[in-house]
Amino acid sequence: MRAKSNVIAPAGVTLGALGVLGFSFSLPATRLAVAGLDPWFVAFGRAAVAGALAIAYLALSRAPRPSVTQVRRLVVVAVGIVIGFPLFTSLALTTQTSAHGAVVIAVLPMSTAIWAVVRASERPPLAFWLSSGAGLLAVLAFVATGGGFSGSLSTADVYLLIAVVLCGLGYAEGGALSRELGGARTVCWALVVSLPVTIPVSFYTADFSRATPVVWLSFAYVALISMFLGFFAWYAGLAAGGVAKIGQIQLAQPVLTLMWSAVVLGEPVGWPALATAAVVVVCVVLTQRSRVTPTTVAVGQPVR
């Protein structure tokens, strides 16, 4: 059992890092997309496109249908990652910058860890919480000084906070469910069960009069990477390495998002980025070294 754990852990970290890299451009791409498309269309349209791809993937892979219990859990996943996070970030980024969004999104790893305790029955030790908290403080200090945080709680900030809570839930539930269905099938089935909602809303909010090639490229990114392929790696990583531990790799996401914002959107990012990145790397390594104790749950049974 020890040898198997040593093999799985590096795989979980690698897959989780690939997922975070893909997700790190989501806010800048969403910011560009909502400049020419309705935010509701960006949120639900990207899920509808990804849902069509999910149907093709499930058919080609001959994936077995999930059980009734698993479908209920897939609804929880869908509320978090298919509808909640895309919708509330899209609404927030109509009035706020991608860099500002990174301020609130920085608390997502902590949200994921908390939901991992509630939904995935994981029990991180005190050392884990201390390392995670140190990384969170480092990221918040960086984005507060380098990301242009105004210090006032706006409607956009409320949207972002709701997005973080729902996304953490979707990550934790999806990571736990991926141990049964696999990472790719978990996100695909979540997208499919969401289609009765995402397709009608997409059609109702479709308005392409202000869409430019850049807008469409950005929409394509959030549909193909942020909503589809990124989750293949992310959920596989959560299942392999543990929701709470792998979730802390997200500490690097706000730093990467700010860098993308500077390169693509021209938003200024100061020199503290490198120092913060170094601190984040150390904190992530420490969280990966801590031992997270899962509560044994029978396969096919809901995790509560």
N, C-alpha and C positions, 0 to 999 in steps of 0.2 A: 504493500500500500504506500509506503514511503517513496519508493522509486517512481510509482505512477504519479504521485503528487508533484514530484520534482519535474516531471515532463510536462504536466498540464499547466503549471503555473506560468512558465515562460510563454507558452502558447496563448494563455489568457491575456497576458500583458501585451503581447504583440498584436493580437486581434483587437484588443481594447484601444491601443494606440492608433491603429489604422482607422477605427471608428471615430475617434476624437479628431484626427486629422481631417477626415471628411466633414464632420459636423462643424469644425472651426470656421468654415467659410459660409455657414448657413445664414448668420445674421447679416453680413455684408451682401450676400446674394439676395436675401429677402428685402433688404433696404433698397436695392436696385430694382427688384421686381415690383414692389408696391409703388414705385415712382410712376409706373405706367399701367398698372393693373389694380383692380379693386382688391383690398387686403383679404376680403372673404374668399375671393376667387383664388388668390395666391395660396391660402391655407387649404381650401377644400379641393381646388383644382389639382394641386400637386399630389394630394392623396388619391384623387381619382385616377390620375395618370399612373401613379405607382401601383394602384389597385389593379389596373389592366395588366401591367407587367407581372403582378403577383399571380393573377389567374393563369397566365402563360407558364410561369415557373412551376406552379403547383401541378399543372396538367402534364408538363414535360417530365417532371420528377416523379409523377404518379404518387403524390403525397396522400397518405390515408387521411380521411376526414377526422377532425378532432372530436373528442367526446363532448357530451353535453356540459360536463363540468369544465372542460378546457375551453369551450366556447364562452362560458360565463367569464372566465379569466381573460380571454382574448378581448372581451368587451372592455374590461378594465384597462388593458394595454392600449386599446384603440382610443379610449377617452383621454389617456395621457399623452401618447406620442403621435397619433394620427390626427386628432382633432384639437386637443387642448393646447399643446405647445405651439404648433404652427399657427393656430388662430390668434392667440394672445400676443405672440411675438410679432405677427403681421400687423395687428392693430397698433401695437406699441411703436413699431418702426415707421409708421406713417408720420409721426411727429418727433421721433427721437432718432439719434444717430446710432450706427452700429456700435461705436465705441462706448456710448452711454449704456447700451443694452448689455454690454459685457460686464458692467458693474453689478447688475442684479443677477445675471446668469452665473456669476462666479460662485454663488451659493448653491448651485445645482448639485455638486458632489456631496455636500452635506445633506441635501434633501434626499438624494438617492440612498445614502447610508442610513438615514432614519427610516425610509420606507423599506429598506432591506431588513431592518429589524422587525418592522410591523408585518410586511407581506412575505418576505423570503425567509423568515425565521433564522436570521443570522445574528450572531452575538459577538461583535467586535470587542476586543479588550480595550482597557484604558489607554494603552500605548497607541493604539490605532486612532482613537478620538483625539489624542493630543497632537499626533502628527498631522492628522487631517485638519484640525483646527489651526495649526501653525501655517499650513499651506493656504488655507482659506484666508487667514489674516494677511499673509504676504500678497496674495492676489488682489484682495480688496484694497490694500494700501497702494498697490501699483495702479489699479484702474481708477482709484479715487484721485490720484495725483496725475497720472498720465492719460487717463481716458476722458477727462473733461466732465467729471461728475459734479453737478451743480449743488448737491446737498439738500435739495428739496424733493419731496415725494409728490410726483405728478401722477396724472391718470395713466400715463405710459408706464411708470414704475409699478403701479398696481397691476396692470396687465402682465408685466414681466414677472412679478412675484407669483401671480396665479399660474403663469406658464411654468415656472420653476417647480412649484408644488405638484402640478399635474404631470410634468415630465419625469420628475423623480419617482412618482408612483408607476408610470408606464415603464420606466427603466427597471425598477425592482421587480414588478410583476412579470415583465417580459423576460428578464434574466432568469427568474426562477422557472418560468414555463419552458424556457429554451432547453432546460435539462431533460424535458420530456419530448418536446417536438423538434428541437434543433433551432438554432438562431434564425436561419433563413426562413424556415417554415413558420416560425412564430410571427415574424413581422409580416409575412405574406398573408397568413390567415387573418391577422389583425386588420390589414388593409382591405381584405375581401369582406369581412363582416361590417366594415364601415361604408362600403359602396352605396347601400340604400340611403345614406345621408350625404356622402360626399358628391355623388353624381348630381342629384337635384340642386344642391346649393351651388355647385359649379356652373350649371347651366343658367341659374337665376341671376348670378352675379357676374356673368361673362360680359365684359365690355373691353374691346380691343382697340378702341379709337386712339388711345394714347400710347399703345405698345410699340416699342422700338426693337431693333435687333438685340441690343444690350439687355433690354427687359426680358425678351424671350430666352436669351441665353441664361440669364439669372434664374428665370422660372424653371428652365430645364435642369439646372443644377439642383435646386431644392427638391425637384420631383424625382430625379434619377439618383442623386447621391444622398442628400439629406433625408429623403423619405423612403429610400429603397435600399440601394447597395450599401450605404453606410451602416445600416442596421444588421446586414448580414454579418459583418465583422464584429460589430458592437455587442450584439446579443450572444454570439458565439463566445466572445471574450468574457462576458458576464457569467455565462454558464460554466466556462472552464475554470475561471479563477475566483469566482465569488462576486456577488453583486456589490457588496460594500467595498471590498478591496479594489477591484477593477474600476469601480465607479470613481475612485479618487484620481485616476488618470485624467479625469475631466478638469482637474485643477490647472492643467496646461492649456485648456481650451480658451479661457478669456485672454490669455497672453497671445495665443495664436490669432484669435479673432481681432485683437487690436492691431497686430502686425498686418493682417490682411486688410483691415480698414485703412491703414496708412498707405499701403501699396496700391490698392485698388480704388479706394474712395478719396485718398488724399487727406485723411484725417491725421493730425499730428500725434506722434507717440514719442515720448522722451527717452533718454538714455537709461532710466531705471529698468527698462524691459529685460536687459541681459541679466542684471542682478536678481530680479524677481524670478526669471526663468530658472536660474541656478538654484534658488531657494525651493522653488516648486519641485524641481527634479529630486532634490534631497528628500523632501517631504513625501513624494510619491514612492521613492525607494523604501522609506521607513514604513509606510503603510503596507507595502507589499511584503515586508519582512514580518509583520505582525500576524498572529494566528487568529483567524476568524472561525468561531465554532458554530456550525450549522445545527439546527434542530432537525432530527430525522423525521421525514414525512414520507408516507407511502406514495409510490408512483401512481399518478392519476388522481390523487386527492388534492383538494384545494389547499393552498397555503394561506393561513390566516394569522 
